Amino acid sequence: MTQMLLTHDPRTGTAVARHACTDATQIDQICQRARQAFFQHWRTLPAVRRSEALLSVARHLREQLEAFAAAEAADTGKSLATARGEVAGAAGLWEYAAALARVEHTETLGSATGSGLALTLREPMGVVGLIVPWNYPLITTAERMPFALAAGCCVILKPSELAVGSLALLVAHLQQNPLFPADVVQVVYGVGKEAGQALTRHPAVDMIAFVGSTATGRAIETAAASCGKRVTAELGGNNQVLVYPDADLAAAADGVIAGALRNGGQACIAGTHVLVDPAVADEFVSQLQQALQRRFPACSGDAVPEGLQPMITLAHKQRIQSLVQAGLAQGGVALPGSRLDGPGHFLGPVLIDHVAPDSALREQELFGPVITICRVAASQFNAIVADNQYGLAVYVWTAASSTALQAVRQLRVGRIWVNADPEFWLPELPVGGFADSGVGREGGIRALDTYSLPKAAIIY
């Protein structure tokens, strides 16, 4: 009997859609077909035609923006306005990948060989298994799939079992689009331990691109290594916000609220843990509370604050509540306006002041609408960040360009924002992390290198 996935709208708890799980036999067939499509069609397709195909997807996303946004909002609980912005952002990534697809990747050496010619070419990796999370389905897919396709790879997508709708629409378009040969893009549905593991270990899959938790990512890296596969993995983040004494405190407070609470805090790049110098801590906390009230004016009432996103599941909400209670028991102080509970899947926002640098609460990737505030001398900021097992993102608030530049040079994290919140990023810049935040890089001007290998030849 075929197993079914049932997705729910976390805003209401109502069922959204049913999708049939892909069984082991079907996954094997999908992988074999992808390999045939790679060797027989996509690998040798001229780059200009791959570029045209990718541009057609970008156009479709823009033309069908409302349908994609509605599906994304229903699965994740985002507002339609937020989902629309993410669909537009995904379209921009497909457009950028289309441009990169036309860039020449061959290098030649003539003088070194005398009468011969030495060549270095890029060979596509082959079949890529792409495993993406529930919090940003379209964006995390768009940061990877079009670049793999641009490099000449075929892709098998495995969405999270919690958020399928927008990606089902995307794959349906790709499979009906005449610019894409059959089986160049396919999809498998199911829970990670079954569908994801089968994809990772299948011999016809050459590479895995994963976005998700550190624990799952490490398991995938181990399994893939045993099969000789390349892996890129963007994993968890436990991101620090550094507020220096010379910072514009009002701007910093607005940036912290926006960056930490966007998507209900359910983002690997959320700036959850604030380090603020004691000299300005009281004023900053006051500004932070004012910024919270401006963004979520209903925080002090019983109603759900307008614009706040629900937690994806009740179990996830309960996990965050447990971590918050443990942090309060260790001496943290919940600031006025914090909401430790809410109806249904809703929770927060929660501001916790006077959190010790070594508090267990600061060691966790909270993945929810919680902001911790640690009062510590600015001279200790970089050392505290360096001691963090994660290395995904850091936010720096300072008026001194020398302080900002020092942070950019010294901190081993994948992304750094200076005097800005994470709403702004560029397709031309790579994404990824250090240490427990992942391996490899996606996107940026060298994005196609992720999905290809150099191949050398000497011709006489």
Buried (B, 14 or more C-beta within 10 A) or exposed (E): EEEEBEBBBBBEEEEBBEBEBBBEEBBBBBBBBBBBBBEEBBBEBEBEEBBBBBBBBBEBBBEBBEBBBBBBBBBBBBBEEBBBBBBBBBBBBBBBBBEBBBEEBEEEEEEEEEEEBBEEBBEBBBBBBBBBBBBBBBBBBBBBBBBBBBBBBBBBBBBBBBBBBBBBBBBEBBBEBEBBBEBBBBBBBBBBEBBBBBBBBBEBBBBBBBBBBBEBBBBBBEBBEEEEBBBBBBBBBBBBBBBBBBBBBBBBBBBBBBBBBBBBBBBBBBBBBBBBBEBBBEEBBBBBBBBBBEBBEBBEEEEBBEBBBBBBBEEBBEBBBEBBEBBBEBEBEBBEBBBBEBEBBBBBBBBBBBBBBEBEBBEBBBBBBBBBBBBBEBEBBBEBBEEBEBBBBBBBBBEEEEBBEBBEEEBEBBBBBBBBBBEEBEBEEBBBBBBBBBBBBBBBEEBBBBBBBEEEEEEE
